Amino acid sequence: MEFLVLGSLETRESGELIRVRGMRQQRLLALLLLNANRVVPVDALVDELWEDPPPSARPQVHNAIRDLRRILSAADECSLVTVDVGYRLVVPEDAVDAHRFVARVRAARAAEREGRSAEAIGLLQSALDLWRGDAFAGIHCPAVAGAAMKFNEQRLTAIEDLMALRLRAGEYSALVGELHGLTAEYPLRESLRGSLMIALYRGGRQADALAVYDEGRRHLAEELGLEPSPQLRALHAEILADSPNVHGSGGADITVNDPAAQRSPHSADRREASAGAQAPEIHRNYLPHDLTDFTGRSAELDSLLSVAAQEPGGSPLMIAIDGMGGVGKTTLAVRVAHRVAASCPDGQYFIGLHGFSATRRPLPPVQALGTLLQASGLDPGAIPDSLEERSALWRSRLAGRRCLVVLDDAADTAQITPLLPGTGNAVVLVTSRRKLTALDGSLPLWLDVLSHDDAVALFSRIIGEQRAAREPEQIAKAVELCGHLPLAIRIAATRLRGRPAWSVVDLVDRLASTPERVRCLETADRDLMSMLRTSYQHLNPSQRRFSRLISLNPSPSFDIDHAAAITGLTRGDAERCFDVLIENNLIREDTPARFSFHSLIRDCTRELLADVTDPATASG
């Protein structure tokens, strides 16, 4: 027998509804369920069931208990026990849907703390699926009403947590409709409004995100005479400025200020802020959110942390991480940044330079410096106009400070040189798809794809360990078809997680052929091939043509003479083309003078039809 209270009160046996007739009996059952497996005194039941109890109140309670016993007699595991002062309803914990809800939410939070975000999402969703309406709908007595408010609040908090987790998983476009409905239903829940703003902004709808903020501000002013919370105002300012701190990175959800930190406009802190209290000094930490399902990279992480832990010298420590698109450069840099943030107490800065963005032009250094100077606390009116003056002012503001600066997705050395600190104890992390060989004094780190074991572990964490355990061989095939590339694995696993009717073999079937693989690795939010294609923007037409011609050849690898014969170039020209492809991480050098494509880079290269000027040559 099960008891459903997350909605109208229902009792079911083997799925069949058992009617509990009469409002007094329903209220009595609700009170006993609230105190399941605990004694409820008769006097407490009388006080809850009547505002002004009649002389026959106690006999009426006894009669109602007798009727409930008759209803419960069909269930072996449930009983209604009489004790000296009252009654105790004995039921298994999982017989009451409210208990199952609380247990699943608790398990979801434990999974999130341990980095199992996919499992946390599944547990929260299953907890919320138990709800059919407001808790104890239609049951009116003080104790039940109070409990219903508590459960309803827990439900809203679980919804907010689920939306935040799904945003971190990169489900921006898919959440917009849900969040619109939720903010309309709960207009004062600022966490939901903040999540909707982020989802719209990440989906390329900046104006709509700002409109959602304005709607919430007007509603608060009209209903409560309040302004939005400092967290929501800060998020609005970041979106208004098109700040890099609000852009997604590596598929993670990144927020400057978490709107979930201020769930309700009724707290004492909120009232103090609205009364004009001075806000505390802002700690200048602009680092993106660290992925909860970060997997692998132990050797690289240990190496970088060891370098960063060294005693600071007179010059900034610069680390340049390069690798092919989607290999996880930003994810690793953010993980390192969070680990060393405590040793850089004078500020932690992050800026996306869009060097290889499919939708935006690379950020000019003068504009990047304007953003960084404002982030350091400088008033916009005090920022000079020229690149040289801004660069000098930035160096001056960091001089003598122990700061951390993350320059993400750099196009080339020229873009980042004006952004580098001049002296002092700063730690600078740079990521780029190109090898930044001209960045003198930097420590280079080339990032390869994941090992087989780490690739399987990442895939399994995203879809859930239980689901993964059922098809280990197929998961191995899936990550192999994804080329062990972290972004490809994340897109494929997220697609599988969103299709509960699929088995892993269904995904493998779609990844097995090139056209299907290209479609499977594209979602509303991320397109792997489009992202990889931007790596070719630094190649001239002849270099693109060279790359495509060798990609069409069935050979798994090439030496310089082989490539020269395929393309018709001289040996020297073929070698120079290979040098450029290596510099841009578009081909790998397996041994000295022998080269091969990553499988997904080969797929992408073959699509570059527009760069082939001679179709007849292209077929060779």
C-alpha positions in Angstrom: 0.0 0.0 0.0 1.2 3.5 -0.8 0.1 6.9 0.4 0.4 9.9 -1.9 0.4 13.4 -0.3 2.3 15.4 -3.0 -0.9 16.5 -4.5 -4.4 15.5 -3.4 -4.4 12.8 -0.6 -4.6 9.3 -2.2 -4.3 5.8 -0.9 -3.4 3.0 -3.4 -3.1 -0.7 -3.2 -1.3 -2.4 -6.1 -2.0 0.7 -8.1 -5.7 0.7 -7.4 -7.3 3.8 -5.7 -8.8 3.1 -2.3 -11.3 5.7 -1.3 -11.1 7.3 2.1 -14.6 8.8 2.5 -15.3 12.0 4.5 -13.1 15.0 5.0 -12.6 14.2 8.7 -11.2 10.8 7.9 -8.9 12.3 5.2 -7.6 14.9 7.7 -7.1 12.3 10.3 -5.1 10.1 7.8 -3.1 13.2 6.8 -2.2 13.9 10.4 -1.1 10.3 11.0 1.0 10.2 7.8 2.8 13.4 8.9 3.8 11.6 12.0 4.2 8.1 10.4 5.7 5.6 12.9 5.3 8.0 15.8 2.6 8.2 18.4 0.0 11.0 17.9 -1.9 11.8 21.1 -5.7 11.8 20.9 -5.8 15.3 22.3 -3.5 16.6 19.5 -5.8 15.0 16.9 -8.9 16.6 18.5 -7.2 20.0 18.5 -6.3 19.7 14.8 -9.7 18.3 13.7 -11.9 20.9 15.5 -11.5 24.6 16.3 -14.1 24.2 19.0 -14.2 20.5 19.9 -17.7 19.1 20.7 -18.2 16.8 23.8 -18.3 13.8 21.4 -14.9 14.6 19.8 -12.9 11.7 21.3 -15.6 9.1 20.4 -15.7 10.5 16.9 -11.9 10.1 16.6 -12.2 6.5 17.8 -14.8 5.8 15.2 -12.7 7.4 12.4 -9.7 5.3 13.6 -11.9 2.1 13.3 -12.8 3.0 9.8 -9.2 3.6 8.8 -8.2 0.3 10.3 -10.7 -1.4 8.0 -9.2 0.4 5.0 -5.6 -0.6 6.0 -6.4 -4.2 6.8 -5.7 -5.2 3.2 -2.0 -4.2 3.5 0.3 -6.6 5.5 3.0 -4.0 5.9 0.7 -1.2 7.3 -1.1 -1.1 10.6 -2.7 1.4 13.0 -1.6 0.7 16.5 -3.4 1.9 19.7 -1.2 3.0 22.6 -2.0 4.5 26.0 -2.2 8.2 24.8 -3.1 7.9 21.2 -2.3 6.1 17.9 0.7 5.2 15.7 0.4 4.6 12.0 3.1 2.0 11.1 4.2 2.2 7.5 7.4 1.6 5.6 9.3 4.8 4.9 9.0 4.4 1.1 5.3 3.9 1.3 4.8 7.7 1.6 5.7 9.6 -1.6 6.9 12.6 0.5 9.5 10.4 2.2 10.7 9.1 -1.2 10.9 12.7 -2.4 13.1 13.8 0.5 15.3 10.7 0.2 15.9 11.3 -3.5 16.7 15.0 -3.1 19.1 14.1 -0.3 20.8 11.5 -2.6 21.0 14.0 -5.4 22.8 16.5 -3.3 25.3 13.9 -2.1 25.9 12.9 -5.8 26.4 16.6 -6.7 29.0 17.0 -3.9 30.8 14.0 -5.2 30.9 15.3 -8.7 28.3 12.9 -10.1 26.2 15.6 -11.8 24.4 13.4 -14.3 23.2 11.1 -11.5 22.2 14.2 -9.4 20.1 15.5 -12.4 18.4 12.1 -12.7 17.6 11.8 -9.0 16.2 15.4 -8.8 14.1 14.8 -11.8 12.7 11.5 -10.4 12.0 13.3 -7.1 10.0 16.0 -8.8 8.1 13.5 -10.9 6.4 12.3 -7.8 4.5 15.6 -7.5 0.9 15.8 -8.8 0.0 19.3 -7.4 0.4 21.2 -4.1 1.1 18.9 -1.1 -1.9 17.8 0.8 -4.2 19.7 -1.6 -7.7 20.2 -0.2 -6.7 19.1 3.4 -7.3 22.0 5.8 -6.0 21.9 9.4 -3.1 23.9 10.9 -0.5 21.1 11.2 -1.1 19.8 7.7 -1.1 23.3 6.2 2.3 24.0 7.8 3.8 20.8 6.5 2.4 21.4 3.1 4.1 24.8 3.0 7.4 23.1 4.0 7.1 20.4 1.3 6.1 22.9 -1.4 9.2 25.0 -0.6 11.4 22.0 -0.8 9.9 21.2 -4.2 10.7 24.7 -5.4 14.2 24.5 -4.1 14.7 21.2 -5.9 13.4 22.7 -9.1 15.9 25.6 -8.7 18.8 23.1 -8.1 17.7 21.0 -11.1 17.6 24.0 -13.4 21.1 25.1 -12.2 22.5 21.6 -12.7 21.1 21.4 -16.2 22.5 24.8 -17.1 25.9 23.6 -16.0 25.5 20.6 -18.3 25.0 23.0 -21.2 21.2 22.6 -21.7 20.6 26.2 -22.5 18.1 26.3 -25.3 16.2 23.2 -24.0 15.5 25.0 -20.7 14.2 28.3 -22.0 10.6 27.1 -22.3 10.5 25.5 -18.9 12.1 28.5 -17.2 9.6 30.9 -18.8 6.7 28.8 -17.4 8.4 28.6 -14.0 9.1 32.4 -13.7 5.5 33.1 -14.7 4.2 30.8 -12.0 6.8 32.0 -9.4 7.7 35.5 -10.3 9.5 36.2 -7.0 11.9 33.3 -7.2 15.0 35.2 -8.3 17.1 32.0 -8.8 14.7 30.9 -11.5 14.7 34.3 -13.1 18.5 34.4 -13.0 18.6 30.9 -14.6 16.3 32.0 -17.4 18.5 35.1 -18.0 21.5 32.9 -18.3 19.8 30.4 -20.6 18.6 33.1 -22.9 22.0 34.8 -23.0 23.8 31.6 -23.7 21.4 30.9 -26.5 22.3 34.2 -28.2 19.3 36.2 -26.9 20.9 39.0 -24.9 17.9 41.4 -25.4 15.4 38.8 -24.2 17.6 38.1 -21.1 17.6 41.8 -20.3 13.8 42.0 -20.8 13.3 39.1 -18.3 15.3 41.2 -15.7 13.2 44.3 -16.4 10.0 42.3 -16.0 11.2 41.0 -12.6 12.3 44.4 -11.4 8.9 45.9 -12.2 7.1 43.0 -10.5 9.1 43.4 -7.3 8.6 47.1 -7.2 4.9 46.8 -7.7 4.3 43.9 -5.3 6.8 44.6 -2.5 8.4 48.0 -3.2 11.8 46.3 -3.5 14.7 46.3 -5.9 16.2 43.1 -7.3 18.8 41.4 -5.1 22.5 42.3 -5.5 23.1 39.0 -7.1 20.5 39.5 -9.8 21.6 43.1 -10.4 25.2 41.9 -10.8 24.1 39.3 -13.3 22.1 41.9 -15.2 25.2 44.2 -15.4 27.4 41.3 -16.7 24.8 40.5 -19.5 24.3 44.2 -20.3 28.1 44.6 -20.8 28.3 41.3 -22.8 31.0 40.3 -20.2 33.1 37.2 -21.0 32.4 36.1 -17.4 28.9 35.1 -18.3 29.8 33.2 -21.5 29.8 29.4 -21.3 33.1 27.6 -21.3 33.9 24.0 -22.1 30.2 23.1 -21.9 30.0 24.2 -18.3 27.6 26.7 -16.7 29.5 29.7 -15.6 28.0 32.5 -13.5 29.7 35.5 -11.9 27.1 35.6 -9.1 24.9 32.6 -8.4 21.3 33.8 -8.3 20.5 30.7 -6.3 22.4 32.3 -3.4 19.4 34.6 -2.9 16.3 32.4 -3.3 13.7 34.8 -1.8 13.3 38.5 -1.6 12.1 38.3 2.0 15.3 37.7 3.9 16.7 40.1 6.5 19.8 40.7 4.4 17.5 41.7 1.5 15.6 44.2 3.6 18.8 45.7 4.9 20.1 46.1 1.3 16.9 47.7 0.2 17.0 50.2 3.1 20.3 51.5 1.8 22.8 49.5 3.8 26.4 49.6 2.5 27.2 46.4 0.5 30.4 44.6 1.6 33.5 44.9 -0.5 33.5 42.7 -3.5 36.1 40.0 -3.7 37.3 40.2 -7.3 37.0 36.6 -8.3 35.7 36.2 -11.9 36.5 32.6 -12.4 34.0 30.4 -14.2 32.3 27.5 -12.5 34.5 24.4 -12.1 33.0 21.3 -13.6 31.6 18.9 -11.1 32.2 16.0 -13.4 35.8 16.9 -14.2 37.5 13.6 -15.2 41.1 12.5 -15.8 44.1 14.9 -16.5 45.8 13.8 -13.2 49.3 14.1 -14.6 48.7 17.4 -16.3 46.9 18.8 -13.2 49.7 17.7 -10.8 52.4 19.2 -13.1 50.6 22.6 -13.4 49.8 22.8 -9.7 53.4 21.9 -8.9 54.7 24.8 -11.1 52.1 27.2 -9.7 53.0 26.4 -6.1 56.6 27.5 -6.6 57.8 30.6 -4.8 57.0 33.7 -6.9 59.9 35.4 -8.6 60.3 38.8 -10.0 58.4 38.0 -13.2 54.9 36.6 -13.8 54.5 32.9 -14.2 52.9 32.1 -17.6 51.5 28.8 -18.6 50.3 28.3 -22.1 47.9 25.3 -22.7 47.3 24.4 -26.4 45.5 21.6 -28.1 42.9 20.8 -30.7 39.4 22.2 -30.4 37.2 20.4 -27.8 40.1 18.7 -26.1 39.4 20.4 -22.7 41.9 23.3 -22.5 39.5 25.7 -20.8 38.2 23.0 -18.4 41.7 22.2 -17.3 42.7 25.9 -16.9 39.6 26.6 -14.8 40.3 23.6 -12.6 43.9 24.8 -12.1 42.7 28.3 -11.5 40.3 27.3 -8.7 43.0 25.2 -7.1 45.5 28.1 -7.0 43.0 30.9 -6.3 43.7 30.9 -2.5 47.4 31.6 -3.2 46.4 34.6 -5.4 44.4 36.7 -3.0 44.6 40.0 -4.8 42.2 39.0 -7.6 41.3 36.2 -9.9 40.4 37.4 -13.5 39.0 35.4 -16.4 38.4 36.7 -19.9 37.3 34.9 -23.1 39.2 36.2 -26.1 37.0 34.3 -28.7 40.1 33.5 -30.8 38.4 30.5 -32.4 34.7 31.3 -31.9 32.2 30.2 -34.5 29.9 33.1 -33.8 32.1 36.1 -32.7 35.2 37.8 -34.0 38.4 37.6 -31.8 38.2 40.2 -29.0 40.5 43.1 -29.8 43.1 43.7 -27.1 41.9 47.2 -26.5 38.4 45.9 -25.7 39.7 43.1 -23.5 41.8 45.6 -21.5 38.7 47.8 -21.0 36.9 44.8 -19.5 39.8 43.8 -17.3 40.3 47.3 -16.0 36.7 47.6 -15.1 36.8 44.2 -13.4 39.8 45.4 -11.3 37.5 48.1 -9.9 38.4 51.1 -12.2 35.6 53.5 -13.1 34.8 53.3 -16.8 35.4 57.1 -17.1 39.0 56.6 -15.8 40.0 54.2 -18.6 42.0 55.7 -21.4 41.2 55.2 -25.0 44.4 53.9 -26.6 45.7 50.3 -26.5 49.2 51.5 -25.2 47.7 53.5 -22.3 45.3 50.8 -21.3 48.0 48.2 -21.3 50.3 50.3 -19.2 47.5 51.1 -16.7 46.7 47.3 -16.4 50.3 46.5 -15.7 50.5 49.3 -13.2 47.3 48.0 -11.3 48.8 44.5 -11.1 52.3 45.5 -10.1 53.3 44.0 -6.8 50.1 42.0 -6.5 49.6 38.3 -6.3 46.9 37.9 -8.9 45.6 35.2 -11.2 44.7 36.0 -14.8 43.1 33.4 -17.2 43.2 34.4 -20.9 41.0 31.9 -22.6 40.8 31.0 -26.3 43.6 33.2 -27.6 43.9 33.7 -31.3 47.7 34.3 -31.2 50.5 35.9 -29.2 49.7 39.4 -30.6 46.2 39.3 -29.0 47.5 38.5 -25.5 50.8 40.3 -25.2 49.1 43.7 -24.2 47.2 41.8 -21.5 50.2 40.4 -19.7 51.3 41.7 -16.3 54.8 43.3 -16.4 56.3 42.5 -13.1 55.3 41.0 -9.8 53.8 37.7 -8.6 51.0 37.2 -11.0 50.1 33.7 -12.4 48.8 33.8 -16.0 47.1 30.8 -17.7 46.6 31.1 -21.4 44.6 28.6 -23.6 44.7 28.5 -27.4 44.3 26.1 -30.3 47.6 27.3 -31.6 51.0 26.7 -30.2 52.0 30.1 -28.8 55.7 29.6 -29.6 56.3 33.4 -29.6 55.1 33.7 -26.0 58.6 34.1 -24.5 59.1 32.9 -21.0 55.9 30.8 -20.9 55.7 27.1 -19.9 54.0 25.2 -22.7 51.6 22.3 -22.2 50.2 20.4 -25.2 46.9 18.7 -24.2 46.0 15.5 -25.9 42.7 13.6 -26.0 41.7 11.5 -23.0 43.1 8.1 -22.3 40.6 5.2 -23.0 39.9 4.7 -19.2 39.3 8.4 -18.6 37.1 8.7 -21.7 35.0 5.8 -20.5 34.8 7.3 -17.0 33.6 10.7 -18.3 31.0 9.1 -20.5 29.8 7.0 -17.6 29.6 9.9 -15.1 27.4 11.9 -17.6 24.9 9.1 -18.3 24.9 7.7 -14.8 27.0 4.9 -13.4 24.1 2.4 -13.1 23.1 2.9 -16.7 26.7 2.6 -17.8 27.3 -0.6 -16.0 24.8 -2.4 -18.2 26.7 -1.9 -21.5 30.5 -1.5 -20.8 31.5 -2.8 -24.2 29.3 -0.5 -26.1 30.5 2.5 -24.1 34.1 1.6 -25.1 33.0 1.7 -28.7 31.2 5.0 -28.3 34.2 6.8 -26.8 36.4 5.3 -29.5 34.0 6.7 -32.2 34.2 10.0 -30.4 38.0 9.9 -30.8 38.4 10.2 -27.0 37.8 13.9 -27.5 36.2 15.3 -24.3 33.7 17.7 -26.0 32.5 14.9 -28.5 32.1 12.5 -25.5 30.1 15.1 -23.6 27.8 15.9 -26.5 27.2 12.2 -27.3 26.7 11.2 -23.6 24.3 14.2 -23.0 22.3 13.2 -26.0 22.0 9.6 -24.7 21.1 10.9 -21.2 18.3 12.8 -22.7 16.9 9.8 -24.6 16.0 7.2 -21.8 14.5 4.9 -24.4 17.9 4.5 -26.2 20.5 1.9 -25.2 24.2 2.7 -25.7 24.2 0.6 -28.8 21.6 2.9 -30.4 24.1 5.8 -29.9 26.9 3.7 -31.3 24.9 2.9 -34.4 24.5 6.6 -35.0 28.2 7.4 -34.4 29.4 4.6 -36.7 29.0 6.4 -40.1 30.5 9.8 -40.8 27.3 11.6 -41.8 25.4 10.3 -38.8 28.3 11.0 -36.5 28.3 14.7 -37.7 24.6 15.0 -37.0 24.8 13.2 -33.6 27.5 15.5 -32.4 25.4 18.6 -33.0 22.8 19.9 -30.6 20.8 23.1 -30.3 23.6 24.5 -28.1 26.8 22.9 -29.5 27.9 21.9 -33.0 31.2 20.0 -32.8 32.0 20.3 -36.6 31.2 24.0 -36.7 33.5 24.5 -33.7 36.3 22.5 -35.3 35.9 24.3 -38.6 36.9 27.6 -37.0 40.4 26.1 -36.5 41.0 26.6 -40.2 40.5 30.4 -40.2 44.2 31.0 -39.7 45.1 28.9 -42.8 45.4 30.4 -46.2 43.6 28.8 -49.2 46.6 26.7 -50.3 47.1 25.4 -46.8 43.4 24.5 -46.5 43.6 22.8 -49.9 46.7 20.8 -48.8 44.9 19.7 -45.6 41.8 18.5 -47.5 43.6 16.6 -50.2 45.6 14.5 -47.7 42.4 14.0 -45.6 40.7 12.4 -48.7 43.5 9.9 -49.1 42.7 6.6 -47.3 46.2 6.3 -45.8 46.0 6.5 -42.0 49.3 8.5 -41.8 51.7 10.3 -44.1 55.3 11.2 -44.4 56.4 14.4 -46.3 57.2 12.6 -49.6 53.8 10.8 -49.5 52.0 14.1 -48.9 53.9 15.9 -51.7 52.9 13.1 -54.1 49.3 13.4 -53.2 49.1 17.2 -53.4 51.5 17.9 -56.2 53.6 20.2 -54.0 57.4 20.1 -53.7 58.8 18.4 -50.7 59.7 21.8 -49.1 56.2 23.2 -49.6 54.6 20.1 -48.2 56.9 20.3 -45.1 56.0 23.9 -44.6 52.2 23.0 -44.8 52.7 20.3 -42.2 54.5 22.9 -39.9 51.4 25.2 -40.1 49.0 22.3 -39.4 51.0 21.2 -36.4 51.2 24.8 -35.1 47.3 25.0 -35.3 46.9 21.5 -33.8 45.1 20.3 -37.0 47.4 17.3 -37.4 49.6 15.3 -35.0 53.2 14.2 -35.5 53.3 10.5 -34.5 57.0 10.2 -35.1 59.6 12.6 -36.5 58.3 13.5 -40.0 55.3 11.2 -39.9 51.8 12.7 -39.4 48.2 11.6 -38.9 44.7 13.2 -38.5 42.5 12.8 -35.4 39.4 11.1 -36.8 37.1 14.0 -36.1 39.5 16.5 -37.6 39.6 14.3 -40.7 35.8 14.4 -40.9 35.8 18.1 -40.5 38.6 18.7 -43.1 36.8 16.6 -45.7 33.8 19.0 -45.4 35.9 22.1 -46.5 34.6 21.9 -50.1 34.6 25.7 -50.6 38.4 25.8 -50.3 39.0 23.4 -53.2 39.4 25.4 -56.4 39.9 22.4 -58.7 37.3 19.6 -58.3 39.3 17.3 -60.5 42.3 17.6 -58.2 40.2 17.2 -55.1 39.2 13.7 -56.1 42.8 12.6 -56.1 
